[in-house]
Amino acid sequence: MSEKELLYVEDTLSHLEYLKRHLCLNKECITDNKEIEMLKKIEKKINGIYKNFYHTLKGE
């Protein structure tokens, strides 16, 4: 992989980590159960994307 491609990978993983952090912060502030469930679904999707992307990089 070229250095430019590695920077794209690092950037993508950083964005996913950023989203995960902010979802956790927002879940703590929200009291509406429907909104909390929606954030949990989004968090689950982001975790899946992160894991799939990471495993693809490892060649698994």
N, C-alpha and C positions, 0 to 999 in steps of 0.2 A: 504494500500500500504506500502511496506517495505521502509526503508530509502534508500536502493540501487535503488529501482524503482523510488523514488522521485528524486534522483540525476540524473537519466536518463532523466526524464521528464524536469527537470530544464536545463539540458544540451541541450536537443533538442530545447526548447524554446529560449535559449540563442543563439544557432546557427542560428535559424530563424531570430532573432532580428539583429544579426550581418550581415546576408545577406541583410536584408532590409536596414540597414544603408549604406552599401557599394553600393547597387543599386542606392540609392538616390544620393550619392556622384558621382558615375560614370555618371548618367544621366546629371548632371550639366556640366561635362567635354566633353561630346560627342556632335558633331555637325551633324552627319549623321542621317537623319530621320529614316532610316531603323533600325539602331542600337538602337535608342531611343525607337522605337516601340517594338523592341525585349525585351529591358530591362523592359518596361512597362508590357509586357505579363508575364515576369518572376516574376516581383513584384506582379502582380495580383495573380499568382499561389501561391507564397509564403504566401501572405496575406490569401488566402483561406485555405492553409494547417495549418497556425497558428490558424485561427479561428476555424476550424474543430477540431484540436487537443485540443484547450482550451475548447471548448464546450463539447467535449467528457469527459474531466476531470471533468467538472462541472456536468456531468450527464444529459445534455440537449439533 
